[in-house]
Amino acid sequence: MARQDRLQKMQRLFRVRRSISTADLMKELEVRGRATVKRYVDYLRNTVGIPILSDTSTRRYRVDSDAATGDVGLLGLWFSAPELHALLTMDQLLRRIEPGILRSHIEPLRARLREILGAETHSMAEIEKRVRVLPMTSRPVDAKVYQDSLTSLLNRKRMIVSYLTRSSGEISSRTISPQRLVYYRDNWYLDAWCHKRRGLRMFAVDAIKSSTLSSERARDIPEDYLKAVLESGYGIFSGRRTRIARLRFSPAQARWMASESWHPQQKATWDKKGN
């Protein structure tokens, strides 16, 4: 049995029994020495953070029920080294695209993962050094505006914003009912019902200069209507009045473009010249 399999099995055993003898652990893990069991227990206690207590008189191990209250969700949770690397890569991507709102919530998990990876082949520093996420066209978002957008969206409350219309350069006050928060082409957008314009609008979150949460309940737009208006096109192609665009790429460029997805309903064909 591999080391990771034994550690995973130990977590399952403690989750079911809460108390287990050294002899039973040796049998379940298929090891001969008590020292090996102790090494695994020390790893789960010191690195993974499971509060395992030992009773030398009875030679039994048990999980401290009082101390485990906050960490009980970790019992039975185990990632292989490749899964940890993938998780940390996703964490780096998340930290690139969201303006720090989730950082305080994720940091305890990242600290735990650092400890676990300390004994593995590749450290977190090595992963961050070798795997890069480069958002090329992203525009910075105010953390408070992002937080207000998320709060009003989930709590179904209206939000009062000062919004910059880039086409005219004017800043106007809007009362909006957020419907969706969308990450599109390296930037955040807030799909919302604009009570001033009496219609659905797409607001670039970076163009919201200030925001205030309202106690008034947000207007809910039917999902079918949202899909009809917002999912037929997006960005500069948003709205229900859509047209079919036919694009032709040269053979050299077509080899790149053939694998790109621009729209869920796109169709691609090749001609005899390789365009």
Short mmCIF file of the C-alpha atoms (twelve columns), coordinates in Angstrom:
data_MODEL
# 
_entry.id   MODEL 
# 
loop_
_atom_site.group_PDB 
_atom_site.id 
_atom_site.type_symbol 
_atom_site.label_atom_id 
_atom_site.label_alt_id 
_atom_site.label_comp_id 
_atom_site.label_asym_id 
_atom_site.label_seq_id 
_atom_site.Cartn_x 
_atom_site.Cartn_y 
_atom_site.Cartn_z 
_atom_site.pdbx_PDB_model_num 
ATOM 1   C CA . MET A 1   0.000   0.000  0.000   1 
ATOM 2   C CA . ALA A 2   1.381   3.415  -0.973  1 
ATOM 3   C CA . ARG A 3   2.007   6.156  1.579   1 
ATOM 4   C CA . GLN A 4   -0.796  8.381  0.266   1 
ATOM 5   C CA . ASP A 5   -3.236  5.473  0.343   1 
ATOM 6   C CA . ARG A 6   -2.329  4.775  3.982   1 
ATOM 7   C CA . LEU A 7   -2.819  8.417  4.968   1 
ATOM 8   C CA . GLN A 8   -6.177  8.531  3.245   1 
ATOM 9   C CA . LYS A 9   -7.240  5.296  4.919   1 
ATOM 10  C CA . MET A 10  -6.182  6.632  8.334   1 
ATOM 11  C CA . GLN A 11  -8.395  9.665  7.876   1 
ATOM 12  C CA . ARG A 12  -11.353 7.449  7.014   1 
ATOM 13  C CA . LEU A 13  -10.677 5.276  10.059  1 
ATOM 14  C CA . PHE A 14  -10.582 8.232  12.432  1 
ATOM 15  C CA . ARG A 15  -13.702 9.649  10.874  1 
ATOM 16  C CA . VAL A 16  -15.630 6.423  11.541  1 
ATOM 17  C CA . ARG A 17  -14.137 5.224  14.825  1 
ATOM 18  C CA . ARG A 18  -12.698 8.361  16.420  1 
ATOM 19  C CA . SER A 19  -10.576 6.068  18.596  1 
ATOM 20  C CA . ILE A 20  -8.377  3.230  17.353  1 
ATOM 21  C CA . SER A 21  -5.542  1.178  18.807  1 
ATOM 22  C CA . THR A 22  -1.994  1.123  17.492  1 
ATOM 23  C CA . ALA A 23  -2.326  -2.595 16.795  1 
ATOM 24  C CA . ASP A 24  -5.469  -2.033 14.702  1 
ATOM 25  C CA . LEU A 25  -3.764  0.755  12.779  1 
ATOM 26  C CA . MET A 26  -0.804  -1.513 12.027  1 
ATOM 27  C CA . LYS A 27  -3.181  -4.157 10.731  1 
ATOM 28  C CA . GLU A 28  -5.323  -1.774 8.670   1 
ATOM 29  C CA . LEU A 29  -2.317  -0.015 7.158   1 
ATOM 30  C CA . GLU A 30  -0.387  -3.247 6.602   1 
ATOM 31  C CA . VAL A 31  2.739   -2.047 8.422   1 
ATOM 32  C CA . ARG A 32  4.851   -3.895 10.975  1 
ATOM 33  C CA . GLY A 33  6.394   -1.174 13.112  1 
ATOM 34  C CA . ARG A 34  4.726   1.129  15.631  1 
ATOM 35  C CA . ALA A 35  7.195   3.828  14.587  1 
ATOM 36  C CA . THR A 36  5.660   3.858  11.113  1 
ATOM 37  C CA . VAL A 37  2.203   4.404  12.566  1 
ATOM 38  C CA . LYS A 38  3.573   7.199  14.740  1 
ATOM 39  C CA . ARG A 39  5.123   8.918  11.686  1 
ATOM 40  C CA . TYR A 40  1.771   8.858  9.888   1 
ATOM 41  C CA . VAL A 41  -0.058  10.141 12.962  1 
ATOM 42  C CA . ASP A 42  2.473   12.960 13.368  1 
ATOM 43  C CA . TYR A 43  2.005   13.922 9.717   1 
ATOM 44  C CA . LEU A 44  -1.789  14.065 10.000  1 
ATOM 45  C CA . ARG A 45  -1.529  15.986 13.269  1 
ATOM 46  C CA . ASN A 46  1.211   18.504 12.389  1 
ATOM 47  C CA . THR A 47  0.829   18.965 8.639   1 
ATOM 48  C CA . VAL A 48  -2.793  18.225 7.754   1 
ATOM 49  C CA . GLY A 49  -3.998  19.665 11.069  1 
ATOM 50  C CA . ILE A 50  -6.165  16.848 12.407  1 
ATOM 51  C CA . PRO A 51  -6.143  17.039 16.261  1 
ATOM 52  C CA . ILE A 52  -5.152  13.449 17.048  1 
ATOM 53  C CA . LEU A 53  -4.431  12.640 20.693  1 
ATOM 54  C CA . SER A 54  -2.426  9.653  21.888  1 
ATOM 55  C CA . ASP A 55  -2.917  7.635  25.101  1 
ATOM 56  C CA . THR A 56  0.322   5.831  25.954  1 
ATOM 57  C CA . SER A 57  -1.318  3.716  28.677  1 
ATOM 58  C CA . THR A 58  -3.900  2.163  26.324  1 
ATOM 59  C CA . ARG A 59  -1.854  2.614  23.148  1 
ATOM 60  C CA . ARG A 60  -4.806  4.172  21.381  1 
ATOM 61  C CA . TYR A 61  -5.214  7.254  19.215  1 
ATOM 62  C CA . ARG A 62  -8.336  9.385  19.082  1 
ATOM 63  C CA . VAL A 63  -9.521  12.642 17.530  1 
ATOM 64  C CA . ASP A 64  -10.050 15.487 19.986  1 
ATOM 65  C CA . SER A 65  -13.747 16.220 19.423  1 
ATOM 66  C CA . ASP A 66  -13.531 19.720 20.931  1 
ATOM 67  C CA . ALA A 67  -10.547 20.819 18.844  1 
ATOM 68  C CA . ALA A 68  -11.890 19.152 15.703  1 
ATOM 69  C CA . THR A 69  -14.990 21.319 15.554  1 
ATOM 70  C CA . GLY A 70  -13.453 23.808 13.148  1 
ATOM 71  C CA . ASP A 71  -11.420 21.304 11.171  1 
ATOM 72  C CA . VAL A 72  -13.823 18.400 10.995  1 
ATOM 73  C CA . GLY A 73  -14.415 19.157 7.331   1 
ATOM 74  C CA . LEU A 74  -10.802 18.256 6.646   1 
ATOM 75  C CA . LEU A 75  -11.280 14.699 7.799   1 
ATOM 76  C CA . GLY A 76  -11.401 12.442 4.790   1 
ATOM 77  C CA . LEU A 77  -10.079 15.256 2.572   1 
ATOM 78  C CA . TRP A 78  -6.941  14.258 0.759   1 
ATOM 79  C CA . PHE A 79  -5.302  15.403 -2.435  1 
ATOM 80  C CA . SER A 80  -2.633  13.583 -4.371  1 
ATOM 81  C CA . ALA A 81  0.444   15.600 -5.371  1 
ATOM 82  C CA . PRO A 82  -0.862  16.191 -8.952  1 
ATOM 83  C CA . GLU A 83  -4.238  17.278 -7.558  1 
ATOM 84  C CA . LEU A 84  -2.535  19.704 -5.180  1 
ATOM 85  C CA . HIS A 85  -0.549  21.190 -8.037  1 
ATOM 86  C CA . ALA A 86  -3.702  21.612 -10.118 1 
ATOM 87  C CA . LEU A 87  -5.520  23.175 -7.149  1 
ATOM 88  C CA . LEU A 88  -2.734  25.686 -6.564  1 
ATOM 89  C CA . THR A 89  -2.627  26.557 -10.246 1 
ATOM 90  C CA . MET A 90  -6.361  27.305 -10.088 1 
ATOM 91  C CA . ASP A 91  -5.770  29.352 -6.942  1 
ATOM 92  C CA . GLN A 92  -3.236  31.479 -8.818  1 
ATOM 93  C CA . LEU A 93  -5.746  31.990 -11.625 1 
ATOM 94  C CA . LEU A 94  -8.431  33.015 -9.124  1 
ATOM 95  C CA . ARG A 95  -6.118  35.523 -7.456  1 
ATOM 96  C CA . ARG A 96  -5.416  37.052 -10.871 1 
ATOM 97  C CA . ILE A 97  -9.043  37.539 -11.880 1 
ATOM 98  C CA . GLU A 98  -10.744 38.604 -8.639  1 
ATOM 99  C CA . PRO A 99  -9.773  41.851 -6.876  1 
ATOM 100 C CA . GLY A 100 -8.842  40.462 -3.484  1 
ATOM 101 C CA . ILE A 101 -12.356 39.867 -2.148  1 
ATOM 102 C CA . LEU A 102 -11.856 36.166 -1.434  1 
ATOM 103 C CA . ARG A 103 -8.257  36.462 -0.297  1 
ATOM 104 C CA . SER A 104 -9.007  36.449 3.435   1 
ATOM 105 C CA . HIS A 105 -11.201 33.371 3.041   1 
ATOM 106 C CA . ILE A 106 -8.790  31.429 0.846   1 
ATOM 107 C CA . GLU A 107 -5.559  32.310 2.649   1 
ATOM 108 C CA . PRO A 108 -6.073  29.804 5.524   1 
ATOM 109 C CA . LEU A 109 -6.479  27.033 2.958   1 
ATOM 110 C CA . ARG A 110 -3.416  28.246 1.065   1 
ATOM 111 C CA . ALA A 111 -1.413  28.229 4.301   1 
ATOM 112 C CA . ARG A 112 -2.458  24.627 4.951   1 
ATOM 113 C CA . LEU A 113 -1.573  23.649 1.392   1 
ATOM 114 C CA . ARG A 114 1.858   25.250 1.812   1 
ATOM 115 C CA . GLU A 115 2.479   23.012 4.818   1 
ATOM 116 C CA . ILE A 116 1.329   19.903 2.981   1 
ATOM 117 C CA . LEU A 117 3.409   20.747 -0.071  1 
ATOM 118 C CA . GLY A 118 6.430   21.359 2.113   1 
ATOM 119 C CA . ALA A 119 7.015   17.620 2.169   1 
ATOM 120 C CA . GLU A 120 6.247   17.130 -1.518  1 
ATOM 121 C CA . THR A 121 8.456   17.359 -4.577  1 
ATOM 122 C CA . HIS A 122 7.279   20.769 -5.802  1 
ATOM 123 C CA . SER A 123 6.720   23.708 -3.460  1 
ATOM 124 C CA . MET A 124 4.131   26.443 -3.868  1 
ATOM 125 C CA . ALA A 125 6.885   28.927 -4.686  1 
ATOM 126 C CA . GLU A 126 8.121   26.659 -7.469  1 
ATOM 127 C CA . ILE A 127 4.604   26.333 -8.928  1 
ATOM 128 C CA . GLU A 128 4.046   30.104 -8.853  1 
ATOM 129 C CA . LYS A 129 7.441   30.627 -10.453 1 
ATOM 130 C CA . ARG A 130 6.905   28.130 -13.275 1 
ATOM 131 C CA . VAL A 131 3.162   28.556 -13.987 1 
ATOM 132 C CA . ARG A 132 2.225   32.053 -15.067 1 
ATOM 133 C CA . VAL A 133 -1.205  33.608 -15.647 1 
ATOM 134 C CA . LEU A 134 -0.986  36.774 -17.739 1 
ATOM 135 C CA . PRO A 135 -4.273  38.667 -18.232 1 
ATOM 136 C CA . MET A 136 -3.272  40.989 -21.067 1 
ATOM 137 C CA . THR A 137 -6.344  43.228 -21.453 1 
ATOM 138 C CA . SER A 138 -7.675  43.347 -17.892 1 
ATOM 139 C CA . ARG A 139 -8.730  46.650 -16.343 1 
ATOM 140 C CA . PRO A 140 -8.359  47.137 -12.564 1 
ATOM 141 C CA . VAL A 141 -11.550 46.909 -10.504 1 
ATOM 142 C CA . ASP A 142 -12.217 48.767 -7.261  1 
ATOM 143 C CA . ALA A 143 -12.455 46.183 -4.475  1 
ATOM 144 C CA . LYS A 144 -15.379 47.938 -2.761  1 
ATOM 145 C CA . VAL A 145 -17.366 48.166 -5.994  1 
ATOM 146 C CA . TYR A 146 -16.739 44.493 -6.661  1 
ATOM 147 C CA . GLN A 147 -17.790 43.576 -3.118  1 
ATOM 148 C CA . ASP A 148 -20.945 45.714 -3.338  1 
ATOM 149 C CA . SER A 149 -21.801 44.154 -6.697  1 
ATOM 150 C CA . LEU A 150 -21.424 40.665 -5.294  1 
ATOM 151 C CA . THR A 151 -23.354 41.482 -2.099  1 
ATOM 152 C CA . SER A 152 -26.298 43.108 -3.878  1 
ATOM 153 C CA . LEU A 153 -26.336 40.297 -6.439  1 
ATOM 154 C CA . LEU A 154 -26.538 37.514 -3.852  1 
ATOM 155 C CA . ASN A 155 -28.772 39.359 -1.393  1 
ATOM 156 C CA . ARG A 156 -31.099 40.473 -4.207  1 
ATOM 157 C CA . LYS A 157 -30.884 44.159 -3.336  1 
ATOM 158 C CA . ARG A 158 -30.647 47.167 -5.607  1 
ATOM 159 C CA . MET A 159 -27.450 49.178 -5.931  1 
ATOM 160 C CA . ILE A 160 -26.921 52.871 -6.649  1 
ATOM 161 C CA . VAL A 161 -23.854 53.509 -8.798  1 
ATOM 162 C CA . SER A 162 -22.010 56.341 -10.472 1 
ATOM 163 C CA . TYR A 163 -21.236 54.999 -13.923 1 
ATOM 164 C CA . LEU A 164 -18.840 56.251 -16.583 1 
ATOM 165 C CA . THR A 165 -20.189 55.930 -20.117 1 
ATOM 166 C CA . ARG A 166 -16.989 55.691 -22.124 1 
ATOM 167 C CA . SER A 167 -18.572 56.601 -25.446 1 
ATOM 168 C CA . SER A 168 -19.573 60.054 -24.142 1 
ATOM 169 C CA . GLY A 169 -17.223 60.433 -21.170 1 
ATOM 170 C CA . GLU A 170 -20.187 61.309 -18.938 1 
ATOM 171 C CA . ILE A 171 -20.763 60.003 -15.400 1 
ATOM 172 C CA . SER A 172 -24.382 59.372 -14.446 1 
ATOM 173 C CA . SER A 173 -26.174 58.062 -11.375 1 
ATOM 174 C CA . ARG A 174 -27.987 54.764 -11.894 1 
ATOM 175 C CA . THR A 175 -30.133 52.543 -9.703  1 
ATOM 176 C CA . ILE A 176 -29.680 48.981 -10.873 1 
ATOM 177 C CA . SER A 177 -30.890 45.495 -10.010 1 
ATOM 178 C CA . PRO A 178 -27.901 43.143 -10.541 1 
ATOM 179 C CA . GLN A 179 -28.696 39.855 -12.298 1 
ATOM 180 C CA . ARG A 180 -25.320 38.306 -13.124 1 
ATOM 181 C CA . LEU A 181 -21.634 38.946 -12.532 1 
ATOM 182 C CA . VAL A 182 -19.680 37.840 -15.606 1 
ATOM 183 C CA . TYR A 183 -15.954 37.460 -16.266 1 
ATOM 184 C CA . TYR A 184 -15.488 38.032 -19.997 1 
ATOM 185 C CA . ARG A 185 -12.215 38.494 -21.877 1 
ATOM 186 C CA . ASP A 186 -10.167 39.257 -18.740 1 
ATOM 187 C CA . ASN A 187 -12.664 41.783 -17.339 1 
ATOM 188 C CA . TRP A 188 -15.690 41.834 -15.019 1 
ATOM 189 C CA . TYR A 189 -19.166 42.866 -16.187 1 
ATOM 190 C CA . LEU A 190 -22.391 43.272 -14.229 1 
ATOM 191 C CA . ASP A 191 -25.555 42.366 -16.099 1 
ATOM 192 C CA . ALA A 192 -28.307 44.368 -14.442 1 
ATOM 193 C CA . TRP A 193 -31.727 45.901 -14.899 1 
ATOM 194 C CA . CYS A 194 -31.256 49.670 -15.145 1 
ATOM 195 C CA . HIS A 195 -34.219 51.423 -13.530 1 
ATOM 196 C CA . LYS A 196 -33.285 54.694 -15.242 1 
ATOM 197 C CA . ARG A 197 -33.230 53.201 -18.751 1 
ATOM 198 C CA . ARG A 198 -35.920 50.623 -17.932 1 
ATOM 199 C CA . GLY A 199 -34.054 47.792 -19.541 1 
ATOM 200 C CA . LEU A 200 -31.240 45.265 -19.228 1 
ATOM 201 C CA . ARG A 201 -27.789 46.737 -19.479 1 
ATOM 202 C CA . MET A 202 -24.248 45.420 -19.266 1 
ATOM 203 C CA . PHE A 203 -22.085 47.502 -16.904 1 
ATOM 204 C CA . ALA A 204 -18.304 47.240 -16.970 1 
ATOM 205 C CA . VAL A 205 -17.431 46.930 -13.280 1 
ATOM 206 C CA . ASP A 206 -14.225 48.940 -13.746 1 
ATOM 207 C CA . ALA A 207 -16.363 51.839 -15.082 1 
ATOM 208 C CA . ILE A 208 -18.416 51.971 -11.875 1 
ATOM 209 C CA . LYS A 209 -16.772 54.845 -10.007 1 
ATOM 210 C CA . SER A 210 -18.728 54.514 -6.757  1 
ATOM 211 C CA . SER A 211 -21.419 52.260 -5.348  1 
ATOM 212 C CA . THR A 212 -23.937 52.243 -2.499  1 
ATOM 213 C CA . LEU A 213 -26.059 49.318 -1.396  1 
ATOM 214 C CA . SER A 214 -29.808 49.914 -1.253  1 
ATOM 215 C CA . SER A 215 -32.307 48.317 1.103   1 
ATOM 216 C CA . GLU A 216 -34.855 48.120 -1.712  1 
ATOM 217 C CA . ARG A 217 -35.363 44.668 -3.199  1 
ATOM 218 C CA . ALA A 218 -33.875 44.043 -6.625  1 
ATOM 219 C CA . ARG A 219 -36.092 43.366 -9.601  1 
ATOM 220 C CA . ASP A 220 -35.758 39.759 -10.743 1 
ATOM 221 C CA . ILE A 221 -35.660 39.170 -14.485 1 
ATOM 222 C CA . PRO A 222 -36.877 35.778 -15.783 1 
ATOM 223 C CA . GLU A 223 -34.056 33.444 -16.744 1 
ATOM 224 C CA . ASP A 224 -35.461 32.888 -20.253 1 
ATOM 225 C CA . TYR A 225 -35.419 36.629 -20.923 1 
ATOM 226 C CA . LEU A 226 -31.860 36.955 -19.611 1 
ATOM 227 C CA . LYS A 227 -30.702 34.191 -21.934 1 
ATOM 228 C CA . ALA A 228 -32.507 35.684 -24.914 1 
ATOM 229 C CA . VAL A 229 -30.998 39.133 -24.412 1 
ATOM 230 C CA . LEU A 230 -27.577 38.353 -22.965 1 
ATOM 231 C CA . GLU A 231 -26.496 34.984 -24.296 1 
ATOM 232 C CA . SER A 232 -27.140 35.492 -28.001 1 
ATOM 233 C CA . GLY A 233 -24.194 37.871 -27.928 1 
ATOM 234 C CA . TYR A 234 -21.909 39.541 -25.430 1 
ATOM 235 C CA . GLY A 235 -19.511 42.450 -25.113 1 
ATOM 236 C CA . ILE A 236 -19.779 44.656 -28.215 1 
ATOM 237 C CA . PHE A 237 -22.135 42.063 -29.729 1 
ATOM 238 C CA . SER A 238 -24.688 42.122 -26.894 1 
ATOM 239 C CA . GLY A 239 -28.443 42.521 -27.349 1 
ATOM 240 C CA . ARG A 240 -31.293 40.652 -28.998 1 
ATOM 241 C CA . ARG A 241 -30.817 42.229 -32.446 1 
ATOM 242 C CA . THR A 242 -28.117 39.907 -33.684 1 
ATOM 243 C CA . ARG A 243 -26.745 39.374 -37.170 1 
ATOM 244 C CA . ILE A 244 -24.740 36.580 -38.736 1 
ATOM 245 C CA . ALA A 245 -21.088 37.469 -39.314 1 
ATOM 246 C CA . ARG A 246 -19.050 35.477 -41.828 1 
ATOM 247 C CA . LEU A 247 -15.295 35.705 -41.342 1 
ATOM 248 C CA . ARG A 248 -12.697 34.340 -43.750 1 
ATOM 249 C CA . PHE A 249 -9.157  33.529 -42.621 1 
ATOM 250 C CA . SER A 250 -6.132  32.744 -44.751 1 
ATOM 251 C CA . PRO A 251 -4.721  29.189 -44.587 1 
ATOM 252 C CA . ALA A 252 -1.887  30.267 -42.270 1 
ATOM 253 C CA . GLN A 253 -4.266  31.976 -39.816 1 
ATOM 254 C CA . ALA A 254 -7.015  29.406 -40.240 1 
ATOM 255 C CA . ARG A 255 -4.899  26.729 -38.588 1 
ATOM 256 C CA . TRP A 256 -4.959  28.861 -35.413 1 
ATOM 257 C CA . MET A 257 -8.529  30.104 -35.644 1 
ATOM 258 C CA . ALA A 258 -10.030 26.653 -36.263 1 
ATOM 259 C CA . SER A 259 -9.567  25.704 -32.605 1 
ATOM 260 C CA . GLU A 260 -10.882 28.970 -31.095 1 
ATOM 261 C CA . SER A 261 -14.396 29.395 -29.721 1 
ATOM 262 C CA . TRP A 262 -15.901 32.849 -30.154 1 
ATOM 263 C CA . HIS A 263 -19.596 32.053 -29.866 1 
ATOM 264 C CA . PRO A 264 -21.553 28.970 -28.696 1 
ATOM 265 C CA . GLN A 265 -23.450 28.822 -31.993 1 
ATOM 266 C CA . GLN A 266 -20.515 29.325 -34.336 1 
ATOM 267 C CA . LYS A 267 -19.991 27.021 -37.305 1 
ATOM 268 C CA . ALA A 268 -16.741 26.577 -39.187 1 
ATOM 269 C CA . THR A 269 -15.943 25.108 -42.596 1 
ATOM 270 C CA . TRP A 270 -12.832 24.794 -44.786 1 
ATOM 271 C CA . ASP A 271 -12.706 25.602 -48.470 1 
ATOM 272 C CA . LYS A 272 -10.590 23.889 -51.094 1 
ATOM 273 C CA . LYS A 273 -7.770  26.443 -50.728 1 
ATOM 274 C CA . GLY A 274 -7.424  25.862 -46.978 1 
ATOM 275 C CA . ASN A 275 -9.180  29.068 -45.891 1 
# 
